[in-house]
Amino acid sequence: MEKLPELEPEAFVSFLTDLWDERGWDTSVKQRPDETYFIVGQRGDGKRGVLYVFPTTESHVTTQHLKRFVGFCRKKGIDVAVVATQGAYAGEAREIAESKGIHLLDRETLAGTVEEGGFEHVLRTYTGGGGGGPLDRLLAVLRSHGVPVPEALPFDFEALLARLPTGGDGDGGDAEGGREESKPDSNAPDGAGAAEPDGSGADADGGGDRRDLAGALPGPLTALPRPNVVLPAALLVLVVFLLGSAVGPALGLPAIGGAGGEGDLAVSALSTAGANATAEVRWNARTAESLTVNGTAYDAPPNETFVLVRMNVSNAGSSPLSMDESSLALEVAGQRYGHQPLDGVAGFDQGGLFAPDDPREVWVVFSVPDDAESATLVLRGDESVRFVRDGAVEAEATVTSA
């Protein structure tokens, strides 16, 4: 698995803070005398957490670090204890963490967390991967409202953006009405693309569609007023058109370019183990106002919606994995919701035990408030499991006939 890009120490701390904020924690940061940090968090359900951060790539987390942190968490009554570093862990430190229920994060584990949780937009803020352009800012706003926006768009947005009016005043060109050629400026703010010396923003060949329009209008084209609102409005229309029903309903706009349907909650999953986990759960989820299982319809309670999660569980360990419906929960806005029983059917069999080398598909249903914007699937208990979202897993509830 790829590692998280190396970050400056302060940026690494800020990134982790934002990551916890995305998961519903109310955080504060405290720098310690040894240049490590505590990110202290509290959730709406009263749970308290501490993330002990060693921010440099030269950091080496030892057994003494872990022992002192375990004592601190026990004394303060910490519910969730995590250690993160850009450096390395001593082998004995990992053993202590595993025995004491301390979660360890390194750059490889964090890269998996970003990918599986859909937190690429958080990482881009610190890696310079296009987070400052107008499109990225707009998509970030949409994501902050729970809109399921994809990380990549299937078209060359910069090429389209270069053809939009930039809102510049312009001076009408040179005295002869001609235009100098210019090439797209890769350093232009917000990725604005090509810019003419006269502020017109015309194509590099000095004409194109604008040249044709200029021949039919009195006076220079650049003298026409072009309000600054044109660009953001055009961006919004463009994104809504291309993303269709995923964006429009969330903004109170009609769906364009796609069929309407039930809105999807942004669901992620929290792994309790890294890339070397012996148990892997490939999963997918969807929301529904009602579910039909073997011909029987089940309706969600008033003001709630179902979240159906289907999982393909693989156990590569040497002993059975114990994971049933009661060990799973869906966390929404700091509140945890247990599974929603459906009368007469169940998505787990064999007592929730998964034998080694015997992959099996199971499913579970949750009922959460219908105005929820995001949710996180969490595993309660001591099992170490890696969750991987997989679009090939069909989020359906089925029961095999006896």
C-alpha positions, 0 to 999 in steps of 0.5 A, a space after each residue: 500500500 502507498 504511504 501518506 506523503 511526507 508532511 511538515 510536522 505542523 501540517 501533519 498535526 493539522 491534518 490529523 486534527 481535521 481528520 478527527 473533526 471530519 469524524 465528528 470529534 470536537 478537538 483541541 491541540 496541545 503542544 508538549 515540551 518534547 515537541 510531540 502533541 496531544 489532540 484532545 477530542 470529545 464527541 456528542 455522546 460524551 466519549 473522550 479521545 486523545 491522539 498522541 502525535 509524533 510529527 516528524 519522520 525521525 520520530 521513534 515511538 518506544 515502549 516507554 512512550 506507550 507505557 506512559 501514554 497507557 497510564 495517562 489514558 487510564 488516569 484521565 478516563 480516556 475512551 479512545 486512545 490513538 498514537 500517530 507518527 510519520 516515523 517508526 514504532 519499536 516492535 515492542 511498542 506495537 505489542 504493548 499497543 495491541 495488548 492495551 487497545 491503543 490504535 497505532 497510525 503510521 503513514 501507510 495506515 493513514 493512507 488506507 484511512 484516507 482512501 477507505 473513508 473518502 477523505 482525499 479532500 482533507 489530504 489535498 489541503 496539505 499536499 497542494 494537490 489542487 486544493 486551492 482552485 475554484 472547482 476544488 473549493 466548490 467541491 469542498 463546500 459540497 462535501 462539507 454539506 454531505 454531498 457525495 462528490 467524486 474525487 475526479 471528474 471525467 473531463 478536462 475542467 481546466 480547459 473548460 475554465 480557460 474559456 469562461 469569462 474571468 470578470 476582468 475589466 479590459 482596456 479594449 485591446 491595443 490601438 490597432 484593435 489587435 491582440 497579442 498571443 499568450 499561452 496558458 499561465 500555469 501559475 495563474 491564481 485559481 488555475 484560471 488558465 490563459 490570460 491576455 495582456 489586455 485582460 480580455 481572456 481570449 484564446 491563444 490564437 487571438 480569436 476563436 468564438 470571440 473573434 467572430 462575435 467581435 465582428 458583429 458588435 460595435 466597438 471592442 468586445 472587451 468593453 462589454 461588462 462582465 460581472 464577477 459573478 459569472 464565473 462562480 455561477 457558471 461553475 455551479 451550473 457546470 458541476 450540477 449538470 455533470 454530477 446530476 442527481 448526486 448534487 442537485 437535490 442536496 442544494 435544493 436544485 432539480 436533478 440535471 442530467 440524471 434520473 432522480 432517486 433516493 439520496 445516498 448517505 455518505 458512509 465510511 468505515 473505521 478499520 481496527 487494523 492496518 494493511 497487514 490485517 488477517 481479516 478483511 471486510 469488503 463492503 458497500 452500502 446504500 440508503 432506502 426508505 424501505 427494504 424488500 427481503 424474500 418478498 416481504 417489505 420493511 419500512 423505516 420508522 418515521 423520520 428515519 432511513 435504513 442504511 443497508 451494509 453488505 459485507 464480504 468477510 475473509 478471514 486469513 487468520 488461524 482461528 475463527 473471527 467473531 463478528 455479528 450484527 451486535 458487534 457493529 454500529 453506525 456512528 452519526 453525529 457522535 451517536 452510535 446506532 445498533 443494528 435494526 432487526 427485521 422480523 423473520 430475517 437476518 443477514 448473519 448466519 453461523 453465529 457470526 463466526 467466520 472460519 479461516 479461508 472461508 469467505 462469506 457474504 453477510 449484511 446488516 441494516 441500521 435505522 438512522 435519522 433521515 437528515 443525517 449527512 454522513 455516517 461511519 461503520 464501526 466495529 465494537 470489540 477486540 477483533 482486528 479488521 480492515 474495512 475496504 469499500 468495494 463497489 462490486 459488492 451489491 448492497 442488497 438484503 437476501 436470505 438463502 432458502 433452507 
